[in-house]
Amino acid sequence: MMKIKLPINFALLLTLGLSSCDSGYADSSSISYEEAKLSIEQQEKLYPLNFVDVDGTYRKNFIGEWVLEGKINSTATLAKYKDVVLDIKYYSKTETLIGRDREIIYDYLAPGSNVKFKIKTFGPKGAKSVGIDIADAATAN
């Protein structure tokens, strides 16, 4: 077995470096409840796309319209949203994007809640499937 010899200066530096490490936990306990709550609320308001998602289904009705039904869900704990913008994508049989629409759901979305929607649209010719994403959401005061 081969031993590795470290120079004394390196060993001393390593010992001093490790002993001077500060975990920083003492400072985190001095944050008040209101400060922590405010930072969570600010984060939810600044980045609504991280806290709002959509799920649903689509079908074609007897007159050829796409019928999109689903729920917009909020995982926020403090922020309230409104006017959620849906990005509707239409795909061909070969799964190529052939068109898109934007629809705004004019409703309030309370923290931890959901809002149901139903959209009817004809979409582009040749569309065989549909995808829905959240494009944007405004914060409500």
N, C-alpha and C positions, 0 to 999 in steps of 0.2 A: 504494500500500500504506500502510495506516495503522499507525503505531507507538503502542504503549501505553506510557505512562510510569508507572513505579511510584515511589511515594514512597521516598526513601532509607531511612526507618525500616522500611518493609515489606521491602525487599530485604535489609537488614541482619538483620532478624528471621528471614527465610527462610534465609539463609546460616548463621546461628547455630543455628537449629533443625535443619537437615540435618546440620551437623557434629557435633551432640551426640547423634545417634541411636546407639543401641547395639543390636546385633543379638541379643544374649542367647545366642549360641552358646557362649561360654566357659563359662557356667554349666551348660549341658546336658552337657558332657563330664565334669563332676564327679559326675554321678549314677552310682552303682555299678550293676553288673550285677544284684545282688540287689534293689536298690531298683526298678529298671526291671521286673524279673521279678515282684516283689510287686505292683506297680501293675497289670500286665497281668492277673495272677491275680485281684486284687481286682475289677477291671472285669468279668471273665468271671463271677465269683461274684455280683456285684451285679446284672448285667443278662443273665440267662441267655437271655432271648428274642432277644437280638441274636446269639447263638451257636448256637441250636438251631432247626432247621427240619424240615419234614416233606414228603414227597412220596409219592404212591401212586395207587392206582386203586380203583374201586368197581364192583360189579355186583350184580345180583339173582340169587339161586340159585333152584332149582326149587320151594322151599317159600315163596318170597317174602321171604326175609331179604336185607338188604343185607350184602354181604361187602366189607369194607374191608381192603385189603392195602397195605403200604408200608414205608417206612424213615424213622426219625427220625435226623437227621444232626447231628453236632456239629462246628462249625468252631472250637471253643475249642482253645487250644494248651496250657493248663495245668489248667483246671478240669474236674472230673468231676461229672456230673449223675446224678440218679436220679428215679424216680417222675414221669415226664413226663406232663402233663395235656393230652389232646387235646380240642379243641373241635370237635364234629361238627355240621355245619349241614345241614339238609334243606331243599330248595327245591322249589317247585311247578313246573308246566309253564311258568308265566309268570315264573319265576325269582324268586318272592317267598319270603322266608324263612318257613317254616311250622313249624319246630321245631328243637331242638338238644339234644344230649346231651354229657356229659363222660365220657371214659374215661381211666383212669390206666394207663399202661404201667409196671408195677413191674419195672424192670430198671435196671442201671447203664449209663451212656453215657460212655465214656472219651473223653478229648480226641482230636478228629480221627476218631472212629469213628462207626458207625451201628448201630442196633438195628432188626430187622425186627418187624413186628406184623401180626396178622390179627384183625379184629373182626367179629363177626356181630351184627346188630341188626335189628329189624323197622322201626324208625323210625315217623314219623307217617303216617297215611293220606293219600294224594295226593302223596307225595314222588316226584319224578321225577329228581332229581339230588342229589348230596352234595358237601359241601366239608369239608376238614379243615385246622385250624390248630393251632398250639401255643398253649395257654392259659397254661401255667406249667411250671416245672421246678425241682426242689430241687437244691441243691448237696450232693454227697457228700463226706464228710471222709476 
